[in-house]
Amino acid sequence: MATRDKNIWILIVFILSGLVIGGLLGELAARVDFLWWLSYGQEFGLTNPIVLDLNIIRLTFGLQLKINIASIIGMAIAIFIYRKV
């Protein structure tokens, strides 16, 4: 039986693992003819990273996310498993 006092960090780990595993499966599914739709998605973020040059140290900031159908399904499965645990 699931309790209400679950740790939020466990939920975050479940969701991130669902996104990563789903994204990996979506990229692998792109090579299969009848599963191509799992790899359909959107990529967004900083295409050119921001560079902060302070002469002593150079910092580069960049973030890019690629979300596909399989990663969304993986996230939904992770939330479902979290609720059952």
Backbone torsions as a table, in degrees:
resi	resn	phi	psi	omega
1	MET	NA	132.8	-178.1
2	ALA	-80.5	143.2	178.0
3	THR	-106.7	163.0	-177.4
4	ARG	-84.0	-18.1	-174.0
5	ASP	-95.8	46.9	177.9
6	LYS	-78.3	154.3	-178.9
7	ASN	-78.5	133.2	-178.6
8	ILE	-66.9	-27.7	-179.8
9	TRP	-68.2	-32.9	176.9
10	ILE	-66.1	-40.5	176.9
11	LEU	-62.0	-42.4	179.5
12	ILE	-63.1	-42.3	178.2
13	VAL	-64.0	-41.6	177.9
14	PHE	-61.7	-46.2	-178.3
15	ILE	-64.9	-45.0	180.0
16	LEU	-64.7	-39.6	178.0
17	SER	-67.4	-36.5	175.2
18	GLY	-63.5	-40.0	177.6
19	LEU	-65.6	-44.3	-177.7
20	VAL	-67.6	-48.8	-179.4
21	ILE	-65.2	-41.5	177.4
22	GLY	-64.4	-40.0	177.6
23	GLY	-64.2	-40.7	177.3
24	LEU	-64.0	-45.1	178.1
25	LEU	-65.1	-34.2	176.7
26	GLY	-65.6	-40.0	177.1
27	GLU	-67.0	-37.5	176.7
28	LEU	-69.5	-33.8	-179.4
29	ALA	-71.8	-17.1	179.5
30	ALA	-64.3	-23.7	-178.4
31	ARG	-85.6	-8.6	-179.6
32	VAL	-101.4	131.1	-173.3
33	ASP	-59.3	-46.8	-175.0
34	PHE	-87.4	-0.2	177.2
35	LEU	-115.7	15.4	-176.6
36	TRP	-59.5	-29.9	-175.7
37	TRP	-67.1	-20.8	177.1
38	LEU	-69.3	-23.4	-179.5
39	SER	-91.7	-1.7	178.8
40	TYR	-68.9	128.8	-178.9
41	GLY	-171.0	-166.7	-176.1
42	GLN	-130.0	143.2	177.0
43	GLU	-119.2	127.7	-179.7
44	PHE	-145.1	159.8	-178.5
45	GLY	142.2	-157.9	178.8
46	LEU	-90.0	112.1	178.3
47	THR	-76.5	-36.7	173.6
48	ASN	-107.6	116.5	-177.2
49	PRO	-66.0	152.4	177.8
50	ILE	-85.0	128.3	-178.0
51	VAL	-112.7	127.6	175.9
52	LEU	-112.2	108.0	-177.0
53	ASP	-103.2	115.7	-178.6
54	LEU	-110.1	19.2	-178.5
55	ASN	67.2	-35.1	177.2
56	ILE	-91.4	-38.7	-177.7
57	ILE	-140.1	144.7	177.5
58	ARG	-117.4	120.1	-179.8
59	LEU	-106.5	134.8	178.4
60	THR	-119.8	125.0	-179.6
61	PHE	-113.0	131.0	177.5
62	GLY	-159.3	147.0	178.5
63	LEU	-149.9	129.9	178.1
64	GLN	-141.1	130.0	-179.3
65	LEU	-115.3	139.0	175.3
66	LYS	-126.1	110.7	-178.3
67	ILE	-108.3	129.8	174.7
68	ASN	-127.6	175.8	-176.1
69	ILE	-60.1	-41.4	-178.4
70	ALA	-65.1	-35.3	178.5
71	SER	-70.3	-33.3	175.6
72	ILE	-67.5	-41.7	176.8
73	ILE	-64.0	-41.2	177.6
74	GLY	-62.2	-39.1	177.5
75	MET	-65.8	-41.1	179.1
76	ALA	-64.7	-40.8	177.5
77	ILE	-65.2	-38.9	179.0
78	ALA	-63.7	-41.1	177.8
79	ILE	-66.0	-39.9	177.4
80	PHE	-62.2	-44.1	178.5
81	ILE	-65.4	-40.2	178.9
82	TYR	-60.7	-40.1	179.8
83	ARG	-68.9	-29.5	-179.3
84	LYS	-80.7	-25.1	-177.0
85	VAL	-78.9	NA	NA
